[in-house]
Amino acid sequence: MCISYSKKSNNIKTSTLHSDFTKFLTFSGLMFSMIICAQSSDVFKIDYLNIPENDTGIKTQRYKFLFNLPIKLNEKKDYLVTGLEYNRFDIGYSQDFPFDKKELIRFHVVDFNLGFITKWNQNWNLVTIVTPRLASNFTEGTVTDDFFFNATATFWKEKADADKPYRIVLGLSYNSTTGLPVPLPLVSYYRRFHPKWSFTLGIPRSNFKHHITKKHTFEMALFLDGYFLNIQDDIALPDNQLGSKISLSTLVGAVGYQYNISKRMALYGYFGRSFLQEGKLRNNNRADVFLLNDESNLYIRTGFKIGIF
C-alpha cells in the first residue's frame, strides 16, 4: 500500500495502483542498480540528466562522474578493477507539501567499486564486483544509515569477431537498498544481427540501434532509472509518520544519438519520457509513507564516455 497526499481533501489516501507498480519496480530497480552502478562497462564517464518540472511541481537534475581502472594481474588476462562513481542530485519543488522540504533538495551518492575479472573457460568470463555505497543528503557528515552494500557475480560471454557479434550476461546480484535478503537473477543479451543494426534485450535496459556509419548511431531505448537515498534528519509527516528515505523509480522510453569519436570513446544524448514513475518517502523499515511524484516527466540526458564496448 502506497500513501499519497491529496490537496483537495488535505489528508492521506491509499492507492492500490501505486502498490502494484511498487512491487514491479522493487525487483526491476535492483537490476538497474546492480548493472549500471556496480558493473558499468565504462572506464570513464561524465553525464548530465535533466528531468524537467511536471504536474506535481518537482524537477530533478543529476550530475555524474565515473572512473574505473582495470589492472592486469597476469598473462591469463585476469584483471582487478577499482573505481569510483559520484552522483549529485538537485531536486526542486514549486508546490507546497505538508512538511518542510529543506532536507530534500540536494543528495549525494558515492560508490566504491572493487571487482575481479577472470577467464572461466574458453567461452566464458567470470565477473565479480562489490560496491560499498554512501547515499544521503549528508547534512551532518556521515552516519550509519548512509551506508549501503551492493554485490554482483556474472558470467559474461562475447563473440565480437563473429559474423553476427553477440554478448550474453548471466548472473546474480544483491542490493541492500531493496530490503530483499537474497540475490536475484540478472540477464542481458546483445546481438549485432546486421552490419547496420543491433539490439539488446534485458533489465535494466533494452534497445534497438541503427549504426548509420562508424561515427553515427541512432537508438530507441527502454530502460529503468532512479535512486534510493538516506535522509539524515527524519521528515515529520501527517498521521505521525516519519520519512527516513527518499526514492525514485521510473521506466523511460527514449530516442538517442551517439557520435563515436573512436571505437571506445563517444558523445551521446537522449530525449524521452517516463511511462511509469514513483517518487516517494519511506520510513526506516522502507515502507512507503508519502507519495511525492507519480506523474510522467520529460527525460533529457547527455554526456561523454570511454567504454570497453
C-alpha positions, 0 to 999 in steps of 0.5 A: 500500500502506497500513501499519497497526499491529496490537496483537495481533501488535505489528508492521506489516501491509499492507492492500490495502483501505486502498490502494484507498480511498487512491487514491479519496480522493487525487483526491476530497480535492483537490476538497474542498480546492480548493472549500471552502478556496480558493473558499468562497462565504462572506464570513464564517464561524465553525464548530465540528466535533466528531468524537467518540472511536471504536474506535481511541481518537482524537477530533478537534475543529476550530475555524474562522474565515473572512473574505473581502472582495470589492472592486469594481474597476469598473462591469463588476462585476469584483471582487478578493477577499482573505481569510483562513481559520484552522483549529485542530485538537485531536486526542486519543488514549486508546490507546497507539501505538508512538511518542510522540504529543506532536507530534500533538495540536494543528495549525494551518492558515492560508490566504491567499486572493487571487482575481479575479472577472470577467464572461466573457460574458453567461452566464458568470463567470470565477473565479480564486483562489490560496491560499498555505497554512501547515499544521503543528503549528508547534512551532518557528515556521515552516519550509519544509515548512509551506508549501503552494500551492493554485490554482483557475480556474472558470467559474461560471454562475447563473440565480437569477431563473429559474423553476427557479434553477440554478448550474453550476461548471466548472473546474480546480484544483491542490493541492500537498498531493496530490503530483499535478503537474497540475490536475484537473477540478472540477464542481458543479451546483445546481438549485432544481427546486421552490419547496420543494426543491433539490439539488446534485450534485458533489465535494466535496459533494452534497445534497438540501434541503427549504426548509420556509419562508424561515427553515427548511431541512432537508438530507441531505448527502454530502460529503468532509472532512479535512486534510493537515498538516506535522509539524515534528519527524519521528515515529520509527516501527517498521521505521525509518520516519519520519512527516513528515505527518499526514492525514485523509480521510473521506466523511460522510453527514449530516442538517442544519438551517439557520435563515436569519436573512436571505437571506445570513446563517444558523445551521446544524448537522449530525449524521452519520457517516463511511462511509469514513475514513483517518487516517494518517502519511506520510513526506516523499515522502507515502507512507503509513507508519502507519495511525492511524484507519480506523474510522467516527466520529460527525460533529457540526458547527455554526456561523454564516455570511454567504454570497453564496448 
